[in-house]
Amino acid sequence: MNPVESGKPCLAVHLRKADKHGHHRAPVSTKRFLEYIRAFLDVGGRHVYIASDSHRAMQYVKKKLLLDDNTVIHSQGEYVVRSYKAWPAHFMESHHRVNSEALVDALAMSKCDLLLHGHSTLSEAAIYLNPLLHDRSVNLEDPDRVTPEEFGSMFKHILVETSVQSDVEEQRYAATEGDDVEGQGSVISIDLQGSLIVSTLSKRRCRTNAVIYLAQKTHSSYGRDSYGNLLMSLDLLHDNYLSINDHLDNTDVYIFHTGDFNSTDLQALEKRYGSSYQGALHLVDLSNSTFWARPSHNLNDDPTTWYAYPLFSEGYRRMMHWYAIDVWEFFAKWNKKTGCRYRYLFRLDEDSFIHSAIRYDIFDFVRSNNYVYGYRMCAYEMAVTRRMWTMWRNRHTKFVPQRQIKPELCGFYNNMFVADLEFFLSQDVQAFLQFIDRQGHIYRRRLGDLMIHSMAVYGFAEKNQIHRFLDFTYEHVTVNQTSGCLAWGGIQAGYDDPLAIDTLNTYYQSRLVDNGCAGNATFLYAEDLSPTYAHFSGTTRRKLPLYTITAGRIETPAMGILSG
């Protein structure tokens, strides 16, 4: 009934004429509908689907529009039940037939990009089927509705947006049938606000979940072999997660960088991990993009006045800004441009190592439990948040946080996190993040993404929406390049890893004892985990304690408020 063409938006019109007059309803004149339909056609619209219960209204519209092209107007045709004079449709035929035809209209209208309607549950049904219509519909019984001219402008914006999406879709997903489609396997690149997203053309559609890295080949602050670390991290991610139970089928992998990688690296990685990564792996160059630039309020800063500069380079501070502020905007705009629907992001650093198998699907687990944030280890750096949190509370006196921010709290050691994009894009959280960003302290005071994530999640997420993963063995550590000793971070056993003790004993011997290095080697027990997050069964609790080897204020014994 409504043959939608890719890249050619259509307008749905619910032209209801058999209504009785009532206190809250007066039938909308067909002439008023015509004004909006003409505005749509005048700016390039070519497809209109009309759902109507009146033969006379359908004939009137076609007559007044004077269209030479009979492919513009679509409907269920002449042989459906429509009202005649004072007789409504449900008086003229069986309810089953009338209801079936009404449902066809609701589905057909939902396939369009814009909707004109009056007060009607049938129009509401189309919006339920296509939530995008919520912000792209005009109720002609609404006294504050947009004008026909404004409606035309709305469509012009959608036309441009859909054209871009169509180009992306055509380029990225040209291979729809067979393995011998011309172009499949070739490298393609798409621009998003200056960032260049490179991937291999394939039949694979984007998933709703993404594993994300921000990687270099040589670290700008630490001087380490970052590429070697990245390959080790990817190897372990593949062996202990993505290759198990087809988990790669439920996620894509994005490696963000600033000019370090190219299409040759993409092909090398796909060769390393297999053909199933084609179309799943994306390299994103941020170097010339709006996502990798100083904010306007930091433009005139003198970096030599920044705290701990140049020990922590400007690139390092941009990394913190990326994970605190920009990554949410990137995926929101990428979704809009491509039609993808990424929702959950699983971050790992190039030196984040998963040492044991994860046999369940992390994204399905987070979604089914309605978690908005998941993390793995605790860092006790929350004291530096006091100033920002106090400023926020002073400016928003009516705001009641879900949990007070205390210096002793476990900060989310967010080199590994799983986050709900919708939570971080919500109005309240965005207002908080924009406030934090505007103070400029990410650059000037090295206010880290760890602290910003912790404030946002503790402040705005309900307590049962936060999860600490403790089941797999995990390592993230910064090594002193001179001594080879642990400088910050460490490794923690997972309670579902049968080889955890052996792994950590080997780690302790090789990284601390053999090098004459100091570190904390201790155990976490069930009582060390705060009741707020202690959502473990009795069986799980009996698998604790968790062997932990760290340096710095990471999982420090007898320090702070631990979270489980």
C-alpha positions as CSV (number, residue, x, y, z in Angstrom):
1,M,0.0,0.0,0.0
2,N,2.9,2.3,0.8
3,P,5.9,1.4,-1.3
4,V,8.6,3.5,0.5
5,E,11.6,4.4,-1.6
6,S,15.0,4.7,0.1
7,G,16.1,8.3,0.4
8,K,12.7,9.7,-0.7
9,P,10.7,10.7,2.5
10,C,6.9,10.4,2.4
11,L,4.1,12.3,4.2
12,A,1.4,10.4,5.9
13,V,-2.0,12.1,6.1
14,H,-4.8,10.8,8.4
15,L,-7.8,12.6,6.9
16,R,-10.6,11.7,9.3
17,K,-14.0,13.0,8.2
18,A,-16.7,10.8,9.8
19,D,-16.3,12.1,13.4
20,K,-19.2,13.4,15.4
21,H,-18.9,16.9,16.9
22,G,-18.0,16.9,20.6
23,H,-16.7,19.1,23.3
24,H,-13.0,18.1,22.5
25,R,-13.3,17.4,18.8
26,A,-14.4,19.3,15.7
27,P,-13.6,17.8,12.3
28,V,-10.7,19.5,10.6
29,S,-11.5,20.8,7.1
30,T,-9.9,19.1,4.2
31,K,-8.8,22.5,2.9
32,R,-6.6,22.9,6.0
33,F,-4.9,19.5,5.3
34,L,-4.4,20.7,1.7
35,E,-2.3,23.7,2.8
36,Y,0.2,21.4,4.5
37,I,0.3,18.8,1.7
38,R,1.0,21.6,-0.8
39,A,3.8,22.9,1.5
40,F,5.3,19.4,1.5
41,L,5.1,19.1,-2.3
42,D,6.4,22.6,-2.9
43,V,9.8,21.8,-1.2
44,G,10.3,18.6,-3.1
45,G,8.1,16.0,-1.5
46,R,7.1,13.2,-3.9
47,H,5.1,10.7,-1.9
48,V,1.9,11.2,0.1
49,Y,0.1,8.3,1.8
50,I,-3.5,9.2,2.7
51,A,-5.5,7.2,5.2
52,S,-9.1,8.4,5.1
53,D,-12.6,7.2,6.1
54,S,-14.2,9.3,3.4
55,H,-14.4,8.8,-0.4
56,R,-15.4,12.4,-0.9
57,A,-12.3,13.7,1.0
58,M,-10.0,11.5,-1.1
59,Q,-11.5,12.7,-4.4
60,Y,-11.4,16.4,-3.2
61,V,-7.7,16.2,-2.4
62,K,-6.8,14.6,-5.7
63,K,-8.9,17.1,-7.6
64,K,-7.5,20.2,-5.9
65,L,-3.8,19.1,-6.1
66,L,-4.0,18.9,-9.9
67,L,-1.2,16.4,-10.0
68,D,0.1,15.1,-13.4
69,D,2.0,12.3,-11.7
70,N,-0.4,9.6,-10.4
71,T,2.4,8.0,-8.4
72,V,2.5,10.8,-5.8
73,I,-0.7,9.9,-3.9
74,H,-0.9,6.4,-2.3
75,S,-3.7,4.8,-0.3
76,Q,-5.5,1.5,0.1
77,G,-7.3,2.3,-3.1
78,E,-11.0,2.4,-4.0
79,Y,-12.1,-1.0,-2.7
80,V,-11.9,-0.3,1.0
81,V,-14.8,0.6,3.3
82,R,-15.2,4.4,3.6
83,S,-18.1,6.4,4.9
84,Y,-21.0,7.5,2.8
85,K,-22.8,10.7,3.9
86,A,-23.9,10.1,7.5
87,W,-23.0,6.4,7.5
88,P,-19.7,5.7,9.3
89,A,-17.5,2.8,8.0
90,H,-18.2,0.5,10.9
91,F,-22.0,0.6,10.1
92,M,-21.4,-0.4,6.5
93,E,-19.3,-3.6,6.8
94,S,-18.2,-6.2,9.3
95,H,-16.1,-5.0,12.2
96,H,-13.4,-7.5,11.2
97,R,-12.9,-6.0,7.7
98,V,-13.1,-2.4,8.9
99,N,-10.6,-3.0,11.7
100,S,-8.2,-4.9,9.4
101,E,-8.2,-2.0,6.9
102,A,-7.7,0.5,9.7
103,L,-4.7,-1.5,10.9
104,V,-3.2,-1.5,7.4
105,D,-3.5,2.3,7.4
106,A,-1.8,2.6,10.7
107,L,1.1,0.4,9.5
108,A,1.4,2.2,6.1
109,M,1.4,5.6,7.8
110,S,4.2,4.5,10.2
111,K,6.4,3.9,7.2
112,C,6.5,7.7,6.4
113,D,8.8,10.4,7.8
114,L,6.1,13.0,8.5
115,L,2.5,12.8,9.7
116,L,-0.5,15.1,9.5
117,H,-3.4,14.2,11.7
118,G,-6.1,15.3,14.1
119,H,-7.1,13.8,17.5
120,S,-7.1,10.1,16.8
121,T,-5.9,6.9,18.3
122,L,-5.2,5.6,14.8
123,S,-2.7,8.3,14.3
124,E,-1.3,7.6,17.7
125,A,-0.8,4.0,16.7
126,A,1.3,5.0,13.7
127,I,3.5,7.0,16.1
128,Y,3.9,4.0,18.4
129,L,5.1,2.0,15.4
130,N,7.5,4.7,14.3
131,P,8.6,6.8,17.3
132,L,10.5,9.3,15.0
133,L,7.0,10.6,14.1
134,H,6.6,11.9,17.6
135,D,8.7,15.0,16.7
136,R,7.7,15.0,13.0
137,S,4.0,15.2,13.2
138,V,1.5,18.0,13.2
139,N,-1.9,17.8,14.9
140,L,-4.2,20.1,13.0
141,E,-6.4,20.4,16.0
142,D,-3.5,21.9,18.0
143,P,-3.9,25.6,18.3
144,D,-0.1,26.0,18.7
145,R,0.7,23.9,15.6
146,V,3.4,25.0,13.1
147,T,2.3,26.9,10.0
148,P,2.4,25.3,6.6
149,E,5.5,27.3,5.8
150,E,7.2,26.0,9.0
151,F,6.1,22.5,8.1
152,G,7.8,22.9,4.7
153,S,11.0,24.0,6.4
154,M,10.7,21.0,8.7
155,F,10.5,18.7,5.7
156,K,13.5,20.4,3.9
157,H,15.6,19.5,7.0
158,I,14.4,15.9,6.9
159,L,15.0,15.7,3.2
160,V,18.6,16.7,3.6
161,E,19.1,14.4,6.5
162,T,17.5,11.5,4.7
163,S,19.5,12.1,1.6
164,V,22.7,11.9,3.7
165,Q,21.5,8.7,5.3
166,S,20.6,7.2,1.9
167,D,24.1,8.0,0.6
168,V,25.7,6.3,3.6
169,E,23.3,3.4,3.3
170,E,24.1,3.0,-0.4
171,Q,27.8,3.1,0.2
172,R,28.0,1.1,3.3
173,Y,25.4,-1.6,2.7
174,A,25.4,-2.0,-1.1
175,A,26.1,-5.7,-0.7
176,T,22.7,-7.1,0.2
177,E,22.7,-10.4,-1.6
178,G,25.4,-12.9,-2.3
179,D,29.1,-12.7,-1.7
180,D,30.0,-11.6,-5.2
181,V,28.4,-8.2,-5.2
182,E,30.7,-5.6,-6.8
183,G,32.4,-3.5,-4.1
184,Q,32.0,-5.9,-1.2
185,G,35.2,-6.2,0.7
186,S,36.4,-2.7,-0.4
187,V,37.4,-0.1,2.2
188,I,34.9,2.8,2.5
189,S,35.2,6.0,4.5
190,I,32.4,8.3,5.8
191,D,32.9,11.8,7.2
192,L,31.2,13.0,10.4
193,Q,32.0,16.5,11.4
194,G,35.6,16.1,10.3
195,S,36.1,12.6,11.8
196,L,36.7,9.9,9.2
197,I,35.1,6.5,9.8
198,V,36.8,3.7,7.8
199,S,35.4,0.2,7.5
200,T,35.1,-2.6,5.1
201,L,32.0,-2.8,2.9
202,S,29.9,-5.8,3.8
203,K,26.4,-7.1,4.2
204,R,26.6,-6.7,7.9
205,R,24.2,-4.1,9.4
206,C,25.3,-2.0,12.4
207,R,24.5,-3.4,15.8
208,T,23.1,-1.6,18.9
209,N,26.2,-2.2,20.9
210,A,29.8,-1.2,20.5
211,V,33.2,-2.0,22.0
212,I,35.2,1.3,21.9
213,Y,38.9,2.0,22.1
214,L,40.9,5.3,21.9
215,A,44.3,4.1,20.7
216,Q,47.7,5.3,19.7
217,K,50.8,3.6,18.3
218,T,53.1,5.5,20.7
219,H,51.6,7.0,23.9
220,S,51.8,10.8,23.9
221,S,52.4,11.0,27.7
222,Y,53.9,7.7,28.7
223,G,56.0,6.9,25.7
224,R,55.1,3.2,25.8
225,D,54.4,0.8,22.9
226,S,50.7,1.5,22.7
227,Y,50.1,-0.5,19.5
228,G,51.6,-3.7,21.1
229,N,49.3,-3.2,24.1
230,L,46.3,-2.6,21.8
231,L,47.0,-5.9,19.9
232,M,47.3,-7.8,23.3
233,S,44.0,-6.2,24.5
234,L,42.2,-7.1,21.3
235,D,43.7,-10.6,21.3
236,L,42.3,-11.1,24.8
237,L,39.0,-9.5,24.0
238,H,38.6,-11.8,21.0
239,D,39.7,-15.0,22.8
240,N,37.8,-14.4,26.1
241,Y,34.7,-12.6,24.8
242,L,34.0,-11.9,21.1
243,S,34.8,-15.4,19.9
244,I,32.7,-17.1,22.6
245,N,29.0,-17.9,21.9
246,D,29.0,-15.6,18.8
247,H,29.2,-12.5,20.9
248,L,30.7,-10.6,18.0
249,D,27.3,-11.0,16.3
250,N,25.9,-8.6,18.9
251,T,28.5,-5.9,18.8
252,D,30.7,-3.7,16.6
253,V,34.2,-2.6,17.4
254,Y,35.3,1.0,17.1
255,I,39.0,2.1,17.4
256,F,39.2,5.9,17.7
257,H,42.6,7.5,17.0
258,T,44.2,10.7,15.9
259,G,45.9,9.8,12.6
260,D,47.8,6.7,13.8
261,F,45.9,4.2,11.8
262,N,44.8,3.7,8.1
263,S,43.1,1.3,5.8
264,T,46.2,-0.9,5.8
265,D,45.9,-1.3,9.6
266,L,42.2,-2.1,9.2
267,Q,42.9,-4.9,6.7
268,A,45.7,-6.2,9.0
269,L,43.4,-6.4,12.0
270,E,40.7,-8.1,9.9
271,K,43.2,-10.7,8.8
272,R,44.4,-11.2,12.4
273,Y,40.9,-11.9,13.8
274,G,39.1,-13.3,10.8
275,S,36.6,-12.4,8.1
276,S,33.7,-12.1,10.6
277,Y,35.2,-8.8,11.6
278,Q,34.6,-7.3,8.2
279,G,31.9,-4.6,8.6
280,A,32.1,-5.0,12.4
281,L,35.5,-3.2,12.8
282,H,35.7,0.6,12.3
283,L,38.7,2.9,12.5
284,V,37.7,6.5,13.4
285,D,40.2,9.3,12.8
286,L,39.3,12.2,15.1
287,S,42.3,14.4,14.4
288,N,40.5,17.0,12.2
289,S,37.1,16.7,13.8
290,T,35.0,18.9,16.1
291,F,35.2,16.0,18.6
292,W,38.9,16.4,19.1
293,A,39.4,20.2,19.6
294,R,39.7,22.5,22.5
295,P,36.3,23.8,23.7
296,S,35.7,27.5,22.9
297,H,36.2,28.4,26.6
298,N,39.7,26.9,26.6
299,L,40.8,28.2,23.2
300,N,42.9,31.1,24.7
301,D,44.4,29.1,27.5
302,D,48.2,29.0,27.9
303,P,48.9,25.2,28.4
304,T,52.0,26.0,30.6
305,T,49.6,27.3,33.2
306,W,47.7,24.0,33.3
307,Y,48.1,21.7,36.3
308,A,50.7,18.9,35.7
309,Y,51.6,20.1,32.2
310,P,53.5,18.9,30.2
311,L,53.7,15.6,32.3
312,F,50.1,15.1,31.1
313,S,50.0,16.4,27.5
314,E,47.2,18.3,25.8
315,G,46.4,15.1,24.0
316,Y,45.9,13.4,27.3
317,R,43.5,16.1,28.4
318,R,41.6,15.8,25.1
319,M,41.3,12.1,25.8
320,M,39.6,12.9,29.2
321,H,37.3,15.4,27.4
322,W,36.5,12.8,24.8
323,Y,35.3,10.2,27.3
324,A,33.6,12.7,29.6
325,I,31.8,14.8,27.0
326,D,32.3,14.0,23.4
327,V,31.8,10.3,23.0
328,W,28.1,10.6,23.7
329,E,27.6,13.3,21.1
330,F,29.6,11.3,18.5
331,F,27.4,8.3,18.7
332,A,24.2,10.4,18.9
333,K,25.2,12.1,15.6
334,W,26.5,8.9,14.1
335,N,23.2,7.2,14.8
336,K,21.3,10.2,13.2
337,K,23.5,10.2,10.1
338,T,23.6,6.5,9.4
339,G,20.3,5.3,10.9
340,C,22.2,3.0,13.3
341,R,20.8,2.7,16.8
342,Y,23.9,2.3,19.1
343,R,22.8,2.3,22.7
344,Y,25.4,0.5,24.9
345,L,29.1,1.4,24.8
346,F,31.8,-1.0,26.3
347,R,35.0,0.9,26.7
348,L,38.4,-0.6,27.0
349,D,41.8,1.0,26.9
350,E,44.7,-0.2,24.8
351,D,46.2,-1.6,28.1
352,S,42.9,-3.1,29.4
353,F,43.3,-6.9,29.5
354,I,40.5,-9.4,30.1
355,H,42.3,-12.5,31.4
356,S,39.3,-14.9,31.7
357,A,36.4,-16.0,29.7
358,I,33.1,-14.0,29.7
359,R,30.5,-16.6,28.5
360,Y,27.4,-14.4,28.9
361,D,26.5,-11.5,26.6
362,I,27.5,-8.3,28.5
363,F,25.1,-6.1,26.6
364,D,22.1,-8.4,27.0
365,F,22.9,-8.6,30.7
366,V,23.1,-4.9,31.1
367,R,19.9,-4.3,29.1
368,S,17.8,-7.0,30.8
369,N,18.8,-5.6,34.2
370,N,18.2,-2.0,33.3
371,Y,21.7,-1.0,34.3
372,V,22.9,2.4,33.0
373,Y,26.5,2.0,34.1
374,G,28.8,-1.0,34.8
375,Y,32.4,-0.9,35.9
376,R,35.1,-3.3,37.1
377,M,37.5,-1.6,39.7
378,C,37.6,1.2,42.3
379,A,39.9,4.2,42.3
380,Y,40.0,6.6,45.2
381,E,40.4,10.0,43.6
382,M,37.0,11.5,44.4
383,A,38.4,14.1,46.7
384,V,39.1,16.3,43.7
385,T,35.4,16.4,42.7
386,R,34.4,18.4,45.8
387,R,34.7,21.8,44.3
388,M,32.8,21.0,41.1
389,W,30.1,19.1,43.0
390,T,29.6,22.0,45.4
391,M,29.4,24.5,42.6
392,W,26.8,22.4,40.9
393,R,24.7,21.9,44.0
394,N,24.9,25.7,44.8
395,R,23.5,26.5,41.4
396,H,20.8,23.9,41.4
397,T,19.5,24.1,44.9
398,K,16.4,22.0,44.1
399,F,18.4,19.1,42.8
400,V,18.2,16.0,45.0
401,P,21.0,13.6,44.0
402,Q,20.5,9.9,44.1
403,R,23.5,9.6,46.3
404,Q,25.7,12.2,47.9
405,I,29.2,12.6,46.5
406,K,31.8,11.9,49.2
407,P,35.6,12.1,48.9
408,E,35.8,8.5,50.3
409,L,33.6,7.0,47.6
410,C,34.8,4.4,45.1
411,G,35.4,6.2,41.9
412,F,34.7,4.2,38.8
413,Y,38.1,3.2,37.4
414,N,36.6,3.7,34.0
415,N,39.3,2.3,31.7
416,M,36.6,-0.4,31.5
417,F,33.0,0.6,31.6
418,V,29.7,-0.3,30.0
419,A,27.4,2.8,29.6
420,D,23.9,3.4,28.4
421,L,24.0,6.1,25.8
422,E,20.4,7.2,26.5
423,F,21.4,7.9,30.2
424,F,24.3,10.1,29.3
425,L,22.2,11.9,26.6
426,S,19.3,12.5,29.0
427,Q,18.4,16.1,29.6
428,D,19.5,16.2,33.3
429,V,22.8,14.4,32.7
430,Q,23.6,16.6,29.7
431,A,23.0,19.7,31.7
432,F,25.4,18.5,34.3
433,L,28.1,17.5,31.8
434,Q,27.8,20.9,30.0
435,F,28.2,22.7,33.3
436,I,31.3,20.7,34.1
437,D,32.7,21.3,30.6
438,R,32.1,25.0,30.8
439,Q,34.2,25.4,33.9
440,G,37.2,24.4,31.8
441,H,38.8,22.3,34.5
442,I,39.1,19.2,32.3
443,Y,42.0,21.0,30.7
444,R,43.2,23.4,33.4
445,R,43.0,21.2,36.4
446,R,43.1,17.7,34.8
447,L,39.6,16.9,36.1
448,G,39.4,13.4,34.7
449,D,36.6,11.4,33.0
450,L,36.8,9.0,35.9
451,M,35.6,11.6,38.3
452,I,33.1,13.1,35.9
453,H,31.5,9.6,35.2
454,S,31.4,8.9,38.9
455,M,29.6,12.2,39.7
456,A,27.1,11.8,36.9
457,V,26.3,8.2,37.7
458,Y,26.2,8.5,41.5
459,G,24.2,11.7,41.2
460,F,21.6,10.8,38.5
461,A,21.3,7.0,38.3
462,E,19.2,5.0,40.7
463,K,21.2,2.8,43.0
464,N,20.0,-0.4,41.4
465,Q,21.1,0.8,37.9
466,I,24.8,0.6,38.7
467,H,26.6,-2.7,38.4
468,R,30.1,-3.8,39.4
469,F,31.5,-6.6,37.3
470,L,33.5,-8.9,39.5
471,D,33.3,-12.2,37.7
472,F,36.2,-12.0,35.2
473,T,39.9,-11.4,35.9
474,Y,40.9,-7.9,34.7
475,E,44.1,-5.9,34.5
476,H,44.8,-2.2,33.8
477,V,48.1,-0.8,34.9
478,T,50.4,2.1,34.2
479,V,54.0,1.1,34.3
480,N,56.9,3.3,35.2
481,Q,59.0,3.3,32.0
482,T,62.3,3.7,33.9
483,S,61.9,1.1,36.7
484,G,59.3,-1.2,35.1
485,C,57.3,-1.1,38.3
486,L,53.6,-0.6,38.6
487,A,52.9,3.1,39.0
488,W,49.1,3.0,39.0
489,G,46.4,0.4,38.7
490,G,46.7,-3.3,38.8
491,I,45.0,-6.7,38.4
492,Q,42.1,-8.3,40.2
493,A,40.9,-11.9,40.2
494,G,37.4,-12.6,38.9
495,Y,35.2,-15.0,41.0
496,D,34.3,-17.0,37.9
497,D,37.9,-17.5,36.8
498,P,39.1,-21.0,37.9
499,L,42.7,-20.0,37.0
500,A,42.6,-16.6,38.8
501,I,45.0,-17.5,41.6
502,D,47.6,-19.0,39.3
503,T,47.3,-15.9,37.0
504,L,47.8,-13.5,39.9
505,N,50.6,-15.5,41.5
506,T,52.5,-15.4,38.2
507,Y,51.8,-11.7,37.8
508,Y,53.0,-11.0,41.4
509,Q,56.2,-12.9,40.9
510,S,57.1,-11.5,37.4
511,R,55.9,-7.9,37.9
512,L,56.8,-7.2,41.5
513,V,59.2,-9.7,43.1
514,D,61.5,-10.2,40.1
515,N,61.8,-6.5,39.5
516,G,62.1,-5.6,43.2
517,C,58.9,-3.5,43.0
518,A,56.5,-2.6,45.8
519,G,52.7,-3.0,45.5
520,N,49.6,-3.9,47.4
521,A,48.8,-7.7,47.3
522,T,45.6,-8.3,49.2
523,F,42.2,-9.8,49.1
524,L,38.7,-8.3,48.9
525,Y,36.0,-10.1,50.9
526,A,32.2,-9.9,50.8
527,E,32.2,-7.5,53.7
528,D,34.4,-5.1,51.8
529,L,31.6,-4.6,49.3
530,S,29.1,-2.0,50.2
531,P,25.5,-3.3,50.7
532,T,24.2,-0.8,48.1
533,Y,25.8,-2.8,45.3
534,A,26.2,-6.2,46.9
535,H,23.8,-7.9,44.5
536,F,25.4,-11.3,44.7
537,S,23.7,-14.6,45.6
538,G,24.9,-16.7,48.4
539,T,26.6,-19.0,45.9
540,T,28.5,-16.1,44.4
541,R,29.5,-14.8,47.9
542,R,31.1,-18.2,48.7
543,K,33.4,-17.7,45.7
544,L,35.0,-14.6,47.2
545,P,37.6,-13.5,48.2
546,L,39.1,-11.6,45.3
547,Y,42.8,-11.6,45.0
548,T,44.0,-8.1,44.1
549,I,47.5,-6.7,43.2
550,T,47.6,-2.9,42.8
551,A,49.6,0.3,43.0
552,G,48.4,3.8,43.8
553,R,44.9,4.5,45.1
554,I,43.3,1.6,43.4
555,E,41.4,-1.0,45.5
556,T,43.6,0.2,48.5
557,P,43.0,-1.8,51.6
558,A,41.2,0.0,54.4
559,M,40.7,3.1,52.3
560,G,37.5,4.6,51.2
561,I,34.0,3.2,50.6
562,L,34.3,0.0,48.5
563,S,31.5,-0.9,46.1
564,G,30.4,-4.2,44.9
